């Protein structure tokens, strides 16, 4: 994150410890995180961040892909368990091998 807002990691840590962090820094961090901090800081309400038209960060896209794959695998598992349940009802439980 520090690289994306052009500061050192040490400075970012210092900023997080600073209760008087500048609104510009908060906006920059919000832009990287794709989060509108004006909900948490009323003082930022006039400086809303436009995140809608920007490309999602690579980790956001990767997370969305993982979530989609997880839903697909979950659906396959549910189908397999339903088939097993139907088989067990028709033929009895499977014997361990």
C-alpha positions in Angstrom: 0.0 0.0 0.0 2.8 2.4 0.9 4.3 2.1 -2.6 0.9 2.9 -4.2 0.6 6.2 -2.3 4.3 7.0 -2.8 5.5 6.9 0.8 7.7 4.6 2.8 6.3 1.7 4.8 7.7 3.4 7.9 5.9 6.6 7.1 2.7 4.7 6.6 3.0 3.1 10.0 3.6 6.5 11.5 0.6 7.8 9.7 -1.6 5.0 11.1 -0.4 5.9 14.6 -1.1 9.6 14.1 -4.6 10.7 15.3 -4.2 13.8 13.1 -3.6 12.0 9.8 -4.2 14.3 6.9 -7.4 13.9 4.9 -5.4 13.7 1.7 -3.6 10.7 3.1 -6.9 9.1 4.2 -8.3 9.7 0.7 -5.2 8.2 -0.9 -5.4 5.1 1.4 -9.1 4.8 0.6 -8.4 5.0 -3.1 -5.9 2.1 -2.8 -8.4 0.1 -0.7 -11.3 1.1 -2.9 -13.1 2.3 0.2 -15.0 5.6 0.7 -13.9 6.8 4.2 -16.3 9.7 4.1 -18.7 7.4 5.9 -16.3 7.2 8.8 -15.1 10.8 8.6 -17.8 13.3 8.1 -15.2 15.9 7.2 -14.5 14.1 4.0 -18.1 14.2 2.8 -17.3 16.9 0.2 -14.4 14.9 -1.2 -16.1 11.6 -2.1 -13.9 9.1 -3.8 -15.1 7.9 -7.2 -14.2 4.2 -7.2 -16.8 3.0 -9.6 -15.0 3.8 -12.8 -11.6 2.5 -11.7 -10.2 -1.0 -12.4 -10.3 -3.1 -9.3 -6.9 -3.8 -7.7 -5.4 -7.1 -8.7 -6.0 -8.6 -5.3 -9.6 -7.7 -5.5 -10.0 -9.5 -8.8 -8.1 -12.5 -7.5 -10.4 -12.6 -4.4 -13.5 -12.4 -6.7 -12.1 -15.3 -8.8 -11.4 -17.3 -5.6 -14.9 -16.6 -4.3 -16.4 -17.7 -7.7 -14.4 -20.9 -7.8 -15.4 -21.6 -4.2 -19.0 -21.3 -5.0 -18.6 -23.6 -8.0 -16.8 -26.2 -5.9 -19.4 -25.9 -3.2 -22.2 -26.5 -5.7 -20.4 -29.6 -7.1 -20.0 -30.9 -3.5 -23.6 -30.4 -2.7 -24.6 -32.2 -5.9 -22.3 -35.1 -5.1 -23.7 -35.3 -1.5 -27.3 -35.3 -2.8 -26.4 -38.1 -5.2 -24.8 -40.1 -2.4 -27.9 -39.5 -0.2 -30.2 -40.7 -3.0 -27.9 -43.8 -3.6 -27.9 -44.5 0.2 -31.7 -44.3 0.4 -32.1 -46.6 -2.6 -29.3 -49.2 -2.0 -28.3 -48.7 1.7 -25.2 -47.1 3.1 -21.8 -47.6 1.4 -19.5 -50.2 3.1 -16.0 -48.9 3.9 -13.4 -50.6 1.7 
